[in-house]
Amino acid sequence: MKAWIGLAGALLATLAQASPELGKLHYITEEYKPYNYADASGTPTGFAVELLQLVWQKTNTPSQPVTIMPWARGYYLLTQKPNAVLFSTARTQARDPLFKWACPIGYAEIVLVGLAERNITITKLDDAKAFNIGAVRADVGEQLLLNNGFDETKLMAANRLAQALKMLTSGRVDLVSTNKTTMEQLIVEQKLDPARFKEQWVLSSEQFCFAFSHPVSDELVREFQTGLTQVLASGEYPLLHSKYFPAPAPAPANTSPAKSEAASTAPTNTSPAKSEPASTGATN
């Protein structure tokens, strides 16, 4: 009897520390390997999904459903629903005031990729405005181009990156604007020769985060951020990072709350791709 009472007391204590409010949020993501995607059984997985699960553990939040949908749909719901969380979302200067943020999931380069066989020369960003460019609708790759004055009639929107890649290989577009790591993995996954593709330009290096609808309370976002910061500073994060990325995980010193809450740098990088270092971080 005493043992049962002790067990019940421990259970009640755990429940008292749990975060039911984090369990009321609608977690949304997209197919965007290796960060978030559906496995063979249709279950959401990937670097960011497993990172989210670790945050739930730190905040004593029961596992929640994660909905996978096209990015544009998820982004729209983030602007309309009062309780949505969208990941992995690039925290650009334009997006920063629109949502609340818990950061970082990681960092990645947004690049323009073309076919190596094409005689395309880009020495400044404006040179790229002469070409037809594919991008995932509402993705950071599309928004960076629009923010830099690209003609929307020369941008071809796709629902998924695989569709944009097909546009490139079929000649419908000259370039694709996307996450470098995700594009590289998709090329390998589709059994295409990586030598066929050439990185033409680095648009920006972005911080990827969990974006919350503005009606979500500041207190709840802080609670989530605290859990995320604990994961980033733990031994679990390097293990998770090495599972999905060959490069070392960022040092815990770069994951303090002050760092992770900083706004993303504006997309003003206009250096040729060949002069930019490869991304060493994790994720849209």
BAFI-3210 file (N, C-alpha, C; in Angstrom, 3 decimals, decimal comma, padded with zeros to 6 digits):
// residues 284
n [1|2|3|4|5|6|7|8|9|10|11|12|13|14|15|16|17|18|19|20|21|22|23|24|25|26|27|28|29|30|31|32|33|34|35|36|37|38|39|40|41|42|43|44|45|46|47|48|49|50|51|52|53|54|55|56|57|58|59|60|61|62|63|64|65|66|67|68|69|70|71|72|73|74|75|76|77|78|79|80|81|82|83|84|85|86|87|88|89|90|91|92|93|94|95|96|97|98|99|100|101|102|103|104|105|106|107|108|109|110|111|112|113|114|115|116|117|118|119|120|121|122|123|124|125|126|127|128|129|130|131|132|133|134|135|136|137|138|139|140|141|142|143|144|145|146|147|148|149|150|151|152|153|154|155|156|157|158|159|160|161|162|163|164|165|166|167|168|169|170|171|172|173|174|175|176|177|178|179|180|181|182|183|184|185|186|187|188|189|190|191|192|193|194|195|196|197|198|199|200|201|202|203|204|205|206|207|208|209|210|211|212|213|214|215|216|217|218|219|220|221|222|223|224|225|226|227|228|229|230|231|232|233|234|235|236|237|238|239|240|241|242|243|244|245|246|247|248|249|250|251|252|253|254|255|256|257|258|259|260|261|262|263|264|265|266|267|268|269|270|271|272|273|274|275|276|277|278|279|280|281|282|283|284]
n.u [000,838|001,924|003,890|002,349|001,137|003,388|004,174|001,967|002,166|004,561|003,806|001,842|003,420|005,014|003,097|002,321|004,497|004,431|003,835|001,030|000,071|001,906|001,279|-001,045|-000,575|-000,397|001,608|003,469|004,983|007,079|007,958|011,262|014,067|017,253|015,861|013,079|010,642|008,590|008,848|009,228|006,918|005,233|005,465|006,322|009,678|013,218|015,894|014,997|012,515|013,178|014,663|012,643|011,178|012,958|012,870|010,248|010,569|012,275|010,599|008,615|006,418|003,841|004,219|003,331|001,094|002,546|002,075|002,522|002,763|002,424|004,755|003,787|001,123|001,414|002,733|000,781|-001,175|000,218|000,044|-002,632|-003,822|-004,301|-002,620|-000,354|002,711|005,424|007,916|010,922|011,763|013,083|014,545|014,246|014,926|012,651|010,614|010,803|009,274|006,753|006,139|006,553|009,489|011,551|014,800|018,121|017,247|019,140|021,604|021,853|022,834|021,324|020,977|021,588|021,121|022,215|022,352|025,360|026,119|025,057|025,790|026,107|026,797|027,330|028,152|027,373|024,532|022,382|022,768|021,508|018,869|018,168|017,419|015,136|013,768|013,278|011,471|010,393|007,072|006,436|008,613|011,813|013,718|012,292|011,235|013,498|014,433|012,302|012,378|014,715|014,140|013,555|011,862|008,641|007,384|009,309|009,822|009,193|006,915|006,913|005,279|006,731|010,205|011,196|009,656|010,547|013,186|012,790|011,790|014,150|015,885|014,462|014,597|012,805|013,267|016,099|017,587|017,505|016,330|017,229|017,663|020,932|021,944|019,634|018,971|021,218|020,927|018,508|019,150|020,916|019,179|017,346|018,870|020,466|023,245|025,526|027,487|026,304|025,230|025,570|026,563|025,646|025,376|025,471|022,840|022,175|022,984|021,209|019,435|017,629|014,488|011,923|008,857|006,280|002,754|001,558|-000,433|000,237|001,287|003,850|005,053|004,712|006,226|008,730|009,018|009,207|011,544|013,394|013,461|014,481|016,997|018,198|018,414|020,170|022,485|023,139|024,508|023,068|022,478|024,835|025,035|022,610|022,892|025,119|023,994|022,502|024,028|027,270|029,110|030,557|028,534|027,297|029,046|028,102|028,343|027,340|024,650|023,185|020,387|020,298|021,702|020,160|017,821|018,304|017,734|017,628|020,298|020,093|019,329|021,787|023,977|026,080|028,018|029,902|029,152|031,365|033,146|032,198|032,047|031,199|028,055|027,801|025,901|022,598|019,085|013,704]
n.v [-001,206|001,230|001,447|001,795|004,235|005,852|005,647|006,781|009,354|010,197|010,153|012,124|014,311|014,444|015,009|017,478|018,974|018,875|020,121|021,055|023,006|023,270|020,979|021,570|022,821|023,073|021,229|021,659|020,615|019,967|017,969|017,741|016,784|016,520|017,264|017,204|014,806|012,148|008,783|005,378|004,225|006,319|007,885|010,915|012,032|012,740|015,183|017,655|016,871|014,877|016,473|018,141|016,227|015,708|018,173|018,123|016,110|017,387|019,359|017,958|017,322|015,478|013,303|014,700|014,920|015,365|017,181|016,691|018,646|020,439|023,151|025,807|025,647|025,041|027,363|029,267|028,446|029,000|031,735|032,074|030,345|030,245|028,743|027,531|025,847|026,040|024,313|023,376|026,665|029,388|032,138|034,994|038,506|039,757|038,032|038,028|039,857|038,801|036,452|034,441|033,097|030,199|029,265|027,952|025,654|024,995|025,899|026,966|027,163|029,070|028,602|029,170|026,813|025,215|023,447|021,828|021,600|023,749|026,961|029,098|032,115|033,849|036,721|038,676|039,251|040,392|039,420|036,975|037,565|037,409|034,877|032,045|030,860|028,259|027,518|026,456|027,127|029,941|029,381|030,061|030,286|031,271|033,646|035,171|035,846|037,411|039,478|040,634|041,925|040,394|039,528|038,412|037,044|035,541|033,620|030,333|028,577|025,752|022,991|021,217|020,458|018,403|018,624|021,086|020,409|018,617|020,395|021,738|019,740|019,065|021,284|023,363|025,394|027,513|027,693|026,696|027,843|027,197|025,286|024,291|021,815|020,189|020,036|018,689|016,184|015,349|015,069|012,880|010,973|010,661|009,350|010,720|012,101|013,809|015,381|016,561|018,903|022,326|024,647|027,913|030,362|031,863|032,780|033,408|032,851|031,186|031,147|028,506|027,798|027,132|028,359|030,278|030,919|034,271|034,726|032,836|032,584|034,636|033,538|030,794|030,347|031,019|028,958|026,765|027,535|027,397|024,630|023,822|025,094|023,707|021,170|021,717|022,297|019,925|016,535|015,080|016,459|016,686|013,973|013,510|015,330|014,279|012,015|012,799|014,660|015,059|016,945|018,516|019,260|022,559|024,408|024,292|026,847|028,591|028,479|029,817|031,377|034,131|034,251|032,567|033,911|036,068|038,172|037,018|037,587|040,008|039,152|039,825|038,828|038,595|037,111|035,073|031,566|029,872|031,124|030,939|029,425|026,020|025,016|024,247|023,484|022,565|023,177|025,824]
n.w [000,000|000,869|-001,047|-003,339|-002,778|-002,733|-005,416|-006,683|-005,683|-006,850|-009,507|-009,562|-008,949|-011,220|-013,169|-012,264|-012,939|-015,611|-018,978|-020,030|-021,753|-023,871|-025,098|-026,387|-028,713|-032,320|-034,206|-037,072|-040,112|-043,019|-045,961|-045,985|-046,199|-044,547|-042,330|-041,651|-042,365|-043,786|-042,794|-044,088|-043,133|-042,948|-040,727|-039,104|-039,084|-038,722|-038,362|-037,129|-036,148|-034,290|-032,597|-031,628|-030,204|-028,131|-026,854|-025,924|-024,020|-022,182|-021,232|-020,062|-021,646|-023,097|-025,961|-029,084|-031,950|-035,183|-038,040|-041,463|-044,309|-047,488|-047,769|-048,268|-047,459|-044,729|-043,889|-044,376|-042,509|-040,188|-040,105|-039,665|-037,717|-034,156|-032,580|-033,725|-034,614|-036,655|-038,390|-040,151|-039,834|-041,565|-040,033|-041,122|-041,713|-042,712|-041,914|-039,171|-037,384|-037,709|-036,404|-033,388|-031,795|-031,288|-030,989|-031,822|-034,482|-036,286|-038,753|-042,164|-045,633|-048,181|-051,520|-055,073|-057,498|-060,435|-063,633|-064,433|-067,064|-068,349|-069,658|-067,584|-066,066|-063,153|-061,664|-060,002|-057,883|-059,292|-061,852|-061,874|-062,223|-064,839|-065,421|-065,423|-062,474|-060,170|-057,166|-053,911|-053,051|-051,049|-049,533|-047,945|-049,935|-052,147|-051,049|-050,402|-052,938|-053,952|-052,077|-052,838|-055,157|-057,447|-060,472|-060,248|-062,284|-063,441|-061,676|-060,754|-058,975|-056,827|-055,211|-053,705|-053,069|-054,670|-056,951|-057,922|-058,493|-060,582|-062,473|-063,025|-064,105|-066,358|-067,886|-067,611|-065,826|-065,133|-062,853|-059,374|-056,298|-053,088|-049,996|-049,430|-048,304|-048,216|-050,936|-051,944|-050,690|-051,787|-054,492|-054,408|-053,314|-055,386|-057,139|-058,973|-060,767|-058,869|-060,035|-062,169|-061,370|-060,349|-057,956|-058,034|-056,737|-053,507|-051,648|-049,001|-045,542|-043,199|-040,055|-038,665|-037,177|-034,658|-035,419|-034,013|-033,928|-033,619|-031,568|-029,592|-026,253|-024,751|-022,516|-022,894|-025,197|-024,171|-022,330|-024,047|-025,394|-023,295|-022,844|-025,334|-025,331|-023,236|-024,383|-026,517|-025,130|-024,029|-023,910|-025,659|-027,978|-029,779|-030,491|-031,798|-033,899|-035,295|-036,304|-038,486|-039,903|-041,314|-040,443|-037,487|-034,591|-033,703|-031,160|-027,666|-026,588|-028,411|-028,171|-026,270|-024,544|-025,194|-027,597|-029,212|-029,422|-030,974|-033,829|-037,213|-039,515|-042,115|-045,551|-047,265|-048,518|-051,253|-052,501|-054,820|-055,186|-055,086|-053,432|-050,904|-047,640|-046,883|-045,431|-041,962|-040,283|-039,074|-040,740|-043,219]
ca.u [000,000|002,823|004,562|001,380|000,977|004,602|004,128|000,945|002,700|005,555|003,082|001,207|004,474|005,404|002,025|002,317|005,582|004,247|003,436|-000,128|-000,151|002,715|000,580|-002,220|-000,138|-000,477|002,967|003,376|006,244|006,984|008,979|012,446|015,153|017,114|015,330|011,743|010,087|007,875|009,596|008,532|005,602|004,453|005,669|007,265|010,987|014,210|016,673|014,191|011,452|013,787|015,003|011,376|010,848|013,822|012,332|009,080|011,057|012,807|009,487|007,605|005,252|003,585|004,432|002,210|001,090|003,212|001,415|003,348|001,972|003,229|005,225|002,923|-000,059|001,831|003,046|-000,514|-001,803|000,958|-000,452|-004,074|-004,216|-003,767|-001,800|000,470|004,173|005,913|009,370|012,022|011,459|014,195|014,215|014,773|014,566|011,274|009,689|011,027|008,181|005,472|005,916|007,409|010,546|012,446|015,937|018,038|017,322|020,457|021,929|022,053|022,989|020,322|021,814|021,056|021,741|021,894|022,987|026,751|026,269|024,597|026,796|025,552|027,807|026,761|029,218|026,672|023,180|021,507|022,921|020,564|017,527|017,913|017,083|013,944|014,217|012,286|011,581|009,199|006,159|006,484|009,851|012,796|014,378|011,462|011,064|014,738|014,486|011,319|012,869|015,842|013,675|013,410|010,571|007,882|006,993|010,407|009,923|008,226|006,698|006,628|004,757|007,791|011,509|011,345|009,033|011,458|014,333|012,350|011,751|015,526|016,443|013,704|014,856|011,746|013,902|017,554|018,165|016,593|016,724|016,848|018,630|022,013|022,007|018,438|019,098|022,230|020,368|017,466|019,831|021,393|018,002|016,730|019,866|021,013|024,684|025,794|028,369|025,467|024,700|026,578|026,123|025,983|025,391|024,973|021,939|022,171|023,140|020,057|019,138|016,332|013,876|010,504|008,088|004,990|001,740|001,687|-001,266|000,823|001,785|005,301|005,462|004,776|007,388|009,917|009,112|009,724|012,939|014,198|013,660|015,364|018,342|018,721|018,799|021,340|023,649|023,302|025,247|022,166|022,458|025,870|024,707|021,539|023,448|025,989|023,138|021,963|024,981|028,656|029,893|030,342|027,463|027,778|029,417|027,051|028,499|026,567|023,239|022,609|019,115|020,509|022,089|019,105|016,717|018,709|017,122|018,493|020,925|019,393|019,906|022,510|025,156|026,068|029,275|029,762|029,100|032,679|033,925|031,529|032,290|030,051|027,307|028,175|024,806|021,445|017,952|013,153]
ca.v [000,000|002,379|001,546|002,353|005,651|006,528|005,705|007,761|010,678|010,530|010,428|013,432|015,323|014,554|015,697|018,875|019,653|018,745|021,351|020,750|024,027|022,914|019,875|022,080|023,466|022,282|021,177|021,498|020,608|019,578|017,039|018,578|015,978|015,527|017,930|016,694|014,036|010,937|007,562|004,414|003,936|007,553|008,570|012,034|011,825|013,693|015,891|018,626|016,145|014,258|017,576|018,515|015,191|015,933|019,349|017,640|015,386|018,354|020,150|017,014|017,400|014,214|013,357|015,290|014,660|016,307|017,114|017,022|019,197|021,352|024,306|026,982|025,422|025,190|028,771|029,959|028,123|029,706|033,117|032,093|029,614|030,883|027,832|026,742|025,876|025,584|024,103|024,232|027,947|030,338|033,388|036,115|039,834|040,053|037,189|038,118|040,441|038,162|035,288|034,307|032,187|029,436|029,028|027,560|024,256|024,918|026,923|026,400|028,092|029,096|028,756|028,978|025,631|025,006|022,299|022,127|021,647|025,045|028,018|030,177|032,846|034,835|037,424|039,475|038,719|040,898|038,577|035,861|038,031|037,123|033,465|031,483|030,208|027,484|027,538|025,985|028,242|030,540|028,976|031,137|030,428|032,154|034,946|035,937|036,404|038,493|040,591|041,246|042,581|039,527|039,586|037,212|036,303|034,649|032,630|029,242|028,003|024,323|022,616|020,502|020,620|017,395|019,190|022,122|019,713|018,098|021,557|022,042|018,699|019,033|022,517|024,360|026,525|027,538|027,600|026,453|028,522|026,258|024,892|023,525|020,452|019,463|019,780|017,655|014,897|014,977|014,618|011,520|010,121|010,400|008,621|011,593|012,309|015,133|016,146|017,268|020,126|023,311|025,737|029,140|031,573|031,751|033,900|033,783|031,819|031,468|030,404|027,839|027,838|026,820|029,603|030,178|031,931|035,410|034,643|031,977|033,464|034,765|032,608|029,451|030,321|030,988|027,611|025,926|027,944|026,853|023,212|023,711|025,479|022,595|020,105|022,155|022,293|018,578|015,575|014,455|017,208|016,243|012,634|013,658|016,037|013,379|011,021|013,340|015,533|014,642|018,003|018,608|020,142|023,826|024,333|024,771|028,282|029,336|028,131|030,485|032,017|035,427|033,990|031,943|034,838|037,166|038,145|036,567|038,628|040,281|038,435|040,754|038,164|038,546|036,543|033,871|030,345|029,263|031,808|030,795|028,160|025,114|025,085|023,228|023,337|021,841|023,501|026,211]
ca.w [000,000|000,922|-002,351|-004,298|-002,457|-003,194|-006,877|-007,050|-005,387|-007,879|-010,741|-009,427|-009,026|-012,629|-013,876|-011,843|-013,628|-017,052|-019,665|-020,867|-022,776|-025,035|-025,737|-027,099|-029,948|-033,557|-034,747|-038,528|-040,836|-044,425|-046,447|-046,166|-045,640|-043,481|-041,147|-041,332|-043,480|-043,391|-043,075|-044,943|-042,559|-042,911|-039,453|-039,187|-038,481|-039,197|-037,345|-036,381|-035,446|-033,109|-031,698|-030,998|-029,224|-026,971|-026,156|-025,177|-022,848|-021,217|-020,687|-019,570|-022,524|-023,798|-027,411|-029,804|-033,396|-036,088|-039,342|-042,621|-045,415|-048,305|-046,999|-048,417|-046,622|-043,340|-043,649|-044,310|-041,227|-039,145|-040,070|-039,414|-036,514|-032,952|-031,773|-034,645|-034,578|-037,958|-038,424|-039,725|-040,465|-041,599|-039,338|-041,896|-041,205|-043,110|-041,156|-037,733|-036,600|-038,005|-035,556|-032,212|-032,212|-030,420|-031,889|-033,230|-034,898|-036,906|-039,742|-043,498|-046,741|-049,239|-052,712|-056,414|-058,100|-061,843|-064,266|-064,769|-068,525|-068,836|-069,628|-066,761|-065,300|-062,234|-060,946|-058,990|-057,724|-060,353|-063,042|-061,783|-062,571|-066,253|-065,574|-064,789|-061,240|-059,445|-055,704|-053,213|-052,784|-049,707|-048,879|-047,837|-051,227|-052,964|-050,412|-050,529|-054,292|-054,036|-051,260|-053,546|-056,365|-058,610|-061,152|-059,892|-063,492|-063,794|-060,606|-060,900|-057,651|-056,719|-053,899|-053,004|-053,699|-055,724|-058,149|-058,422|-059,081|-061,880|-063,366|-063,417|-064,975|-067,613|-068,614|-067,424|-065,154|-065,262|-061,518|-058,258|-055,069|-052,038|-048,978|-050,049|-047,784|-048,633|-052,370|-052,133|-050,290|-052,741|-055,713|-054,142|-053,110|-056,686|-057,937|-060,006|-060,634|-058,297|-060,920|-063,147|-060,772|-059,954|-057,082|-058,750|-055,901|-052,134|-051,353|-047,594|-044,522|-042,342|-038,838|-038,745|-035,852|-034,489|-035,493|-033,325|-034,226|-032,708|-030,369|-028,560|-025,196|-024,596|-021,468|-023,465|-026,093|-023,301|-021,778|-025,129|-025,617|-022,206|-023,135|-026,495|-024,907|-022,444|-025,316|-027,276|-024,244|-023,486|-024,723|-026,636|-029,240|-030,723|-030,981|-032,786|-035,054|-036,058|-036,954|-039,740|-040,593|-041,089|-039,795|-036,037|-034,122|-033,147|-029,754|-026,766|-026,311|-029,405|-028,038|-025,113|-024,890|-025,842|-028,976|-029,989|-029,603|-031,855|-035,155|-038,292|-040,319|-043,370|-046,676|-048,126|-049,055|-052,708|-052,958|-055,630|-054,397|-054,924|-052,409|-049,622|-046,954|-046,817|-044,184|-040,996|-039,344|-039,467|-041,636|-044,424]
c.u [000,872|003,516|003,636|001,205|002,190|004,614|003,126|001,446|003,710|004,877|002,434|002,239|004,912|004,366|002,000|003,387|005,405|003,759|002,255|-000,343|000,675|002,080|-000,653|-001,859|-000,242|000,886|002,913|004,777|005,996|007,988|010,214|013,640|016,437|016,439|013,981|011,178|009,346|008,728|008,739|007,131|004,706|004,600|006,657|008,565|011,941|014,870|015,800|013,075|012,013|014,223|013,766|010,988|011,698|013,356|011,106|009,514|011,537|011,695|008,366|006,299|005,034|003,818|003,168|002,243|001,856|002,600|002,372|002,439|002,874|003,555|004,282|001,678|000,291|002,104|001,760|-001,185|-001,094|000,473|-001,914|-004,489|-003,591|-002,766|-000,856|001,962|004,651|007,432|009,718|011,924|012,664|013,756|014,873|014,319|013,111|010,266|009,719|009,857|006,839|005,118|006,719|008,333|011,203|013,560|017,156|017,830|018,699|020,624|022,148|022,203|021,831|021,062|020,987|021,836|021,285|022,528|024,391|026,948|025,837|025,691|026,232|026,676|027,120|027,907|028,666|025,222|022,252|021,620|021,884|019,155|017,175|017,397|015,743|014,400|013,055|012,537|010,297|008,366|006,206|007,720|010,819|013,528|013,620|011,414|012,325|014,855|013,523|011,787|014,034|015,449|013,592|011,988|009,809|007,440|008,094|010,671|008,824|008,110|006,347|006,077|005,818|009,099|011,722|010,749|009,933|012,683|013,984|012,249|013,151|016,055|015,720|013,901|013,789|012,262|015,411|018,256|017,082|017,174|016,269|017,956|019,668|022,008|020,831|018,500|020,100|021,681|019,309|018,080|020,316|020,221|017,347|017,696|020,333|022,504|024,947|026,668|027,582|025,059|025,833|025,943|026,600|026,122|024,881|024,137|022,077|022,516|022,114|020,013|017,744|015,793|012,495|009,767|006,704|004,041|001,827|000,778|-000,722|001,504|003,312|005,825|005,634|005,975|008,676|010,116|009,689|011,205|013,861|014,487|014,622|016,805|018,989|019,179|020,089|022,612|023,958|024,151|024,380|022,237|023,567|025,592|023,628|022,078|024,276|025,195|022,689|022,968|026,406|029,483|029,605|029,184|028,057|028,064|028,297|027,144|027,692|025,068|022,625|021,303|019,299|020,863|020,891|017,922|017,070|018,065|018,129|019,060|020,187|020,096|020,615|023,756|025,070|027,379|029,018|029,841|030,485|033,487|033,330|031,878|031,032|029,382|027,732|027,053|023,658|020,490|017,483|012,801]
c.v [001,255|002,588|002,183|003,849|006,444|006,691|006,752|009,179|011,128|010,892|011,803|014,554|015,542|015,324|017,179|019,671|019,627|020,059|021,064|021,760|023,748|021,765|020,309|022,766|022,504|022,347|020,788|021,498|020,159|018,478|017,856|017,857|016,798|016,078|017,372|016,008|012,822|009,722|006,596|004,098|005,169|008,347|009,724|011,729|012,866|014,432|016,810|017,948|015,499|015,321|018,036|017,504|015,327|017,146|018,951|016,910|016,355|019,143|019,269|017,122|016,048|014,377|013,820|014,884|015,754|016,119|017,543|017,487|020,060|022,627|025,497|026,858|025,604|026,639|029,596|029,703|028,826|031,144|033,200|031,429|030,258|030,026|026,987|026,930|025,288|025,458|023,234|025,536|028,881|031,653|034,557|037,437|040,168|039,268|037,484|038,721|039,730|037,051|035,420|033,112|031,457|028,920|028,549|026,056|024,029|026,042|026,256|027,501|027,945|029,464|028,694|027,844|025,509|023,729|022,696|022,293|022,981|026,092|029,238|030,810|033,919|035,454|038,386|039,010|039,167|040,079|037,458|036,266|037,763|035,706|033,120|030,635|029,490|027,554|026,982|027,190|028,646|030,137|030,154|031,354|031,340|033,557|035,802|036,578|037,581|039,718|041,322|041,759|041,720|039,615|038,291|036,416|035,356|033,605|031,597|028,520|026,526|024,046|021,933|020,665|019,611|017,890|020,263|021,494|019,153|019,224|021,864|021,015|018,617|020,302|023,579|025,588|026,399|027,302|027,214|027,136|027,682|026,092|023,957|022,062|019,617|019,109|018,662|016,276|014,427|014,454|013,180|010,556|009,748|009,761|009,420|011,803|013,706|016,007|016,921|018,651|021,034|024,387|027,051|030,365|031,243|032,989|034,377|032,579|032,125|030,581|029,797|027,589|027,189|028,159|029,380|031,262|033,050|035,320|033,720|032,871|033,483|033,759|031,196|029,315|030,273|029,605|026,650|026,240|027,388|025,377|023,007|024,042|024,373|021,451|020,478|022,103|020,904|017,710|014,913|015,146|016,796|014,858|012,701|014,308|015,099|012,294|011,498|014,163|015,080|015,670|018,027|019,536|021,444|023,685|024,863|026,267|029,137|029,125|028,737|031,148|033,343|035,250|033,513|032,861|035,981|037,035|037,698|037,752|038,801|039,607|039,363|040,138|038,094|038,020|035,337|032,633|029,798|029,911|031,655|029,465|027,327|025,252|023,967|022,954|022,556|022,723|024,668|027,604]
c.w [000,000|-000,420|-003,370|-004,071|-002,942|-004,694|-007,340|-006,800|-006,427|-009,184|-010,698|-009,521|-010,461|-013,415|-013,525|-012,569|-015,141|-017,651|-020,578|-021,977|-024,031|-025,803|-026,510|-028,417|-031,127|-034,236|-036,219|-039,131|-042,265|-044,728|-046,793|-045,540|-045,555|-042,226|-040,706|-042,560|-042,926|-043,731|-043,885|-044,437|-042,502|-041,628|-039,609|-038,448|-039,040|-038,044|-036,490|-035,594|-034,181|-032,098|-030,938|-029,920|-027,965|-026,166|-025,342|-023,906|-021,770|-020,533|-020,148|-020,342|-023,194|-025,299|-028,111|-031,274|-034,134|-037,465|-040,438|-043,751|-046,290|-047,539|-047,078|-047,545|-045,143|-042,979|-043,533|-042,957|-040,073|-039,009|-039,646|-038,106|-035,276|-032,184|-032,622|-034,369|-035,896|-037,914|-039,641|-040,523|-040,404|-040,968|-040,065|-041,280|-041,532|-042,276|-039,662|-036,956|-036,768|-037,027|-034,270|-032,458|-031,044|-031,324|-031,098|-033,370|-035,512|-037,901|-041,091|-044,525|-047,716|-050,521|-053,988|-057,049|-059,544|-062,351|-064,705|-066,268|-069,114|-068,697|-068,900|-065,948|-064,463|-061,448|-059,902|-058,987|-058,842|-061,635|-063,059|-062,189|-064,028|-066,472|-064,926|-063,607|-060,568|-057,945|-055,112|-052,799|-051,304|-048,913|-048,824|-049,151|-052,169|-052,363|-050,482|-051,908|-054,433|-053,255|-051,920|-054,927|-057,603|-059,156|-060,881|-061,112|-063,950|-062,717|-060,780|-059,566|-057,740|-055,329|-053,044|-053,765|-054,820|-057,037|-058,760|-059,076|-060,452|-062,906|-063,898|-064,409|-066,314|-068,442|-068,471|-066,685|-065,319|-063,935|-060,518|-057,028|-053,884|-051,008|-049,599|-049,606|-048,253|-050,111|-052,632|-051,778|-051,273|-054,033|-055,548|-054,026|-054,433|-057,678|-059,160|-059,740|-060,069|-059,190|-061,976|-062,656|-060,288|-059,083|-057,684|-057,848|-054,507|-051,830|-049,918|-046,737|-043,444|-041,103|-038,982|-037,344|-035,853|-034,469|-034,889|-033,826|-033,191|-031,478|-029,278|-027,522|-025,147|-023,574|-022,029|-024,409|-025,276|-022,703|-022,817|-025,368|-024,534|-022,433|-024,289|-026,110|-024,079|-023,345|-026,039|-026,439|-023,696|-024,408|-025,771|-027,996|-030,205|-031,299|-032,054|-034,055|-035,927|-036,780|-038,331|-040,549|-040,301|-040,337|-038,301|-035,706|-033,617|-031,661|-028,876|-026,484|-027,266|-029,252|-026,778|-025,508|-025,608|-027,302|-029,774|-030,212|-030,553|-033,212|-036,182|-039,050|-041,628|-044,527|-047,653|-048,730|-050,569|-053,252|-053,830|-054,756|-054,126|-053,805|-051,022|-048,967|-046,928|-045,468|-043,256|-040,018|-039,886|-040,228|-042,241|-044,186]
res [m|k|a|w|i|g|l|a|g|a|l|l|a|t|l|a|q|a|s|p|e|l|g|k|l|h|y|i|t|e|e|y|k|p|y|n|y|a|d|a|s|g|t|p|t|g|f|a|v|e|l|l|q|l|v|w|q|k|t|n|t|p|s|q|p|v|t|i|m|p|w|a|r|g|y|y|l|l|t|q|k|p|n|a|v|l|f|s|t|a|r|t|q|a|r|d|p|l|f|k|w|a|c|p|i|g|y|a|e|i|v|l|v|g|l|a|e|r|n|i|t|i|t|k|l|d|d|a|k|a|f|n|i|g|a|v|r|a|d|v|g|e|q|l|l|l|n|n|g|f|d|e|t|k|l|m|a|a|n|r|l|a|q|a|l|k|m|l|t|s|g|r|v|d|l|v|s|t|n|k|t|t|m|e|q|l|i|v|e|q|k|l|d|p|a|r|f|k|e|q|w|v|l|s|s|e|q|f|c|f|a|f|s|h|p|v|s|d|e|l|v|r|e|f|q|t|g|l|t|q|v|l|a|s|g|e|y|p|l|l|h|s|k|y|f|p|a|p|a|p|a|p|a|n|t|s|p|a|k|s|e|a|a|s|t|a|p|t|n|t|s|p|a|k|s|e|p|a|s|t|g|a|t|n]
***
